[in-house]
Amino acid sequence: MFTSVLMIEKPLTAVDVEFVTTLHGDEGVSFIVLMQPRGDQADVLLRAIDDVAMGDLKEAARERDELEGKAALAPAETALEVSLQALRAAGCDAVGEVIEDHPLDKMKSVVDGSEADEVIVLTAPHYVEEFFHRDWASRARHKVGVPVLKLFAHSE
């Protein structure tokens, strides 16, 4: 069985589930999902810039109204559970947790502890971070010791 560590920041859509569960053809896949809740207010400007770059001005204006930090943990738990159920419904083994602190350290320990075959980072585009190679996938490539695949999440 192929083991993938899957880092997400919002619930998986049906398209996302189909995408990640079919990456390896007919081989069975087991997922360890790491849910990264929304960060603190320092991230609001970067997310707003990303929204503007995508042409979504309404979303950029709403960024300040989103839950941040500790307040974002409960929605993250719900998003994780929805995602795990969707992966299981697609016939995959799936476990996961919400990561509060040091996401790259947690990712590395999960990869090492599970002997994962790969890491998949499934997020919305983050243009500023990607330009400076500060996005999760770029940073993980230097830390986890397995292939890291960067995919863009779909919206419903």
Secondary structure in CASP SS format (residue, H / E / C, confidence):
PFRMAT SS
TARGET T0000
AUTHOR 0000-0000-0000
METHOD secondary structure of the structure
MODEL  1
M C 1.00
F E 1.00
T E 1.00
S E 1.00
V E 1.00
L E 1.00
M E 1.00
I E 1.00
E C 1.00
K C 1.00
P C 1.00
L C 1.00
T C 1.00
A H 1.00
V H 1.00
D H 1.00
V H 1.00
E H 1.00
F H 1.00
V H 1.00
T H 1.00
T C 1.00
L C 1.00
H C 1.00
G C 1.00
D C 1.00
E C 1.00
G C 1.00
V E 1.00
S E 1.00
F E 1.00
I E 1.00
V E 1.00
L E 1.00
M E 1.00
Q C 1.00
P C 1.00
R C 1.00
G C 1.00
D C 1.00
Q H 1.00
A H 1.00
D H 1.00
V H 1.00
L H 1.00
L H 1.00
R H 1.00
A H 1.00
I H 1.00
D H 1.00
D H 1.00
V H 1.00
A H 1.00
M C 1.00
G C 1.00
D C 1.00
L H 1.00
K H 1.00
E H 1.00
A H 1.00
A H 1.00
R H 1.00
E H 1.00
R H 1.00
D H 1.00
E C 1.00
L C 1.00
E C 1.00
G H 1.00
K H 1.00
A H 1.00
A H 1.00
L H 1.00
A H 1.00
P H 1.00
A H 1.00
E H 1.00
T H 1.00
A H 1.00
L H 1.00
E H 1.00
V H 1.00
S H 1.00
L H 1.00
Q H 1.00
A H 1.00
L H 1.00
R H 1.00
A H 1.00
A C 1.00
G C 1.00
C C 1.00
D E 1.00
A E 1.00
V E 1.00
G E 1.00
E E 1.00
V E 1.00
I C 1.00
E C 1.00
D C 1.00
H C 1.00
P H 1.00
L H 1.00
D H 1.00
K H 1.00
M H 1.00
K H 1.00
S H 1.00
V H 1.00
V H 1.00
D H 1.00
G H 1.00
S H 1.00
E C 1.00
A C 1.00
D C 1.00
E E 1.00
V E 1.00
I E 1.00
V E 1.00
L E 1.00
T E 1.00
A C 1.00
P C 1.00
H C 1.00
Y H 1.00
V H 1.00
E H 1.00
E H 1.00
F H 1.00
F C 1.00
H C 1.00
R C 1.00
D C 1.00
W H 1.00
A H 1.00
S H 1.00
R H 1.00
A H 1.00
R H 1.00
H C 1.00
K C 1.00
V C 1.00
G C 1.00
V C 1.00
P C 1.00
V E 1.00
L E 1.00
K E 1.00
L E 1.00
F E 1.00
A C 1.00
H C 1.00
S C 1.00
E C 1.00
END
